[in-house]
Amino acid sequence: MNDPVLRMLRRLPALTPDESRAARVRARCHATLAREQARLEVPPVGVPRLLEHALAGLSVAYLGAVAREMWRMFKY
């Protein structure tokens, strides 16, 4: 090819990452992945789980009350 841009690009030196920097980045990535994996393996327990169930129960009760009121309004 005779493209001048490609010829200039061919003359650029190949970049290689600094080994110590690459090792640090790799270690940080591995640590982050390990923390995320550990977080996903622990099931939620205690108060947050109880609040989740309470909210679901209240939602069902509210929807039941709404349905009952709608039934009462359209019945007459």
The 8 nearest C-alpha neighbors of each residue, nearest first, counted from 0:
[[1, 2, 5, 6, 3, 4, 9, 7],
 [0, 2, 3, 6, 5, 4, 7, 9],
 [1, 3, 5, 4, 0, 6, 7, 8],
 [4, 2, 6, 5, 7, 1, 8, 0],
 [5, 3, 7, 6, 2, 8, 9, 1],
 [4, 6, 8, 7, 2, 3, 9, 1],
 [5, 7, 3, 9, 4, 8, 2, 10],
 [8, 6, 4, 10, 5, 9, 3, 11],
 [7, 9, 5, 10, 11, 6, 4, 3],
 [10, 8, 6, 7, 11, 5, 12, 4],
 [9, 11, 7, 8, 12, 6, 5, 13],
 [12, 10, 8, 9, 13, 7, 14, 6],
 [11, 13, 14, 10, 9, 8, 15, 7],
 [14, 12, 11, 15, 10, 9, 16, 8],
 [15, 13, 12, 16, 11, 17, 18, 10],
 [14, 16, 13, 17, 18, 12, 21, 20],
 [17, 15, 18, 21, 14, 20, 19, 22],
 [16, 18, 20, 19, 21, 15, 22, 14],
 [19, 17, 21, 20, 16, 22, 15, 23],
 [20, 18, 22, 21, 17, 23, 16, 24],
 [19, 21, 23, 17, 22, 18, 24, 16],
 [20, 22, 18, 24, 19, 23, 25, 17],
 [21, 23, 25, 19, 20, 24, 18, 26],
 [24, 22, 26, 20, 25, 21, 27, 19],
 [25, 23, 27, 21, 26, 22, 28, 20],
 [24, 26, 22, 28, 23, 27, 21, 29],
 [27, 25, 23, 29, 24, 28, 22, 30],
 [28, 26, 30, 24, 29, 25, 31, 23],
 [29, 27, 31, 25, 30, 26, 32, 24],
 [28, 30, 32, 26, 31, 27, 33, 25],
 [31, 29, 33, 27, 28, 32, 26, 34],
 [32, 30, 28, 34, 33, 29, 27, 35],
 [31, 33, 29, 35, 30, 34, 36, 28],
 [32, 34, 30, 36, 31, 35, 29, 37],
 [35, 33, 37, 31, 36, 32, 38, 30],
 [36, 34, 38, 32, 37, 33, 31, 39],
 [35, 37, 33, 39, 38, 34, 32, 40],
 [38, 36, 34, 40, 39, 35, 33, 41],
 [39, 37, 35, 36, 40, 41, 34, 42],
 [38, 40, 36, 37, 41, 35, 42, 34],
 [41, 39, 37, 38, 42, 36, 35, 43],
 [40, 42, 39, 38, 43, 37, 44, 36],
 [43, 41, 40, 44, 39, 38, 48, 45],
 [44, 42, 48, 41, 45, 47, 46, 39],
 [45, 43, 48, 42, 47, 46, 49, 41],
 [44, 46, 48, 47, 49, 43, 50, 42],
 [45, 47, 49, 48, 50, 44, 51, 43],
 [48, 46, 50, 49, 45, 51, 44, 43],
 [47, 49, 51, 50, 46, 44, 45, 43],
 [50, 48, 46, 52, 51, 47, 53, 45],
 [51, 49, 53, 47, 52, 48, 54, 46],
 [50, 52, 48, 54, 49, 53, 47, 55],
 [53, 51, 55, 49, 50, 54, 56, 48],
 [54, 52, 50, 56, 55, 51, 57, 49],
 [55, 53, 57, 51, 56, 52, 50, 58],
 [54, 56, 52, 58, 53, 57, 51, 59],
 [57, 55, 53, 59, 58, 54, 52, 60],
 [56, 58, 60, 54, 59, 55, 61, 53],
 [57, 59, 61, 55, 56, 60, 54, 62],
 [58, 60, 62, 56, 57, 61, 63, 55],
 [59, 61, 57, 63, 58, 62, 56, 64],
 [62, 60, 58, 64, 63, 59, 57, 65],
 [61, 63, 65, 59, 64, 60, 66, 58],
 [64, 62, 60, 66, 61, 65, 59, 67],
 [63, 65, 67, 61, 62, 66, 68, 60],
 [66, 64, 62, 68, 63, 67, 69, 61],
 [65, 67, 69, 63, 64, 68, 70, 62],
 [66, 68, 64, 70, 65, 69, 63, 71],
 [69, 67, 71, 65, 70, 66, 72, 64],
 [70, 68, 66, 72, 71, 67, 65, 73],
 [69, 71, 67, 68, 73, 72, 74, 66],
 [70, 72, 68, 74, 69, 73, 67, 75],
 [73, 71, 69, 70, 74, 68, 75, 67],
 [72, 74, 70, 75, 71, 69, 68, 67],
 [73, 75, 71, 72, 70, 69, 68, 67],
 [74, 73, 72, 71, 70, 69, 68, 67]]
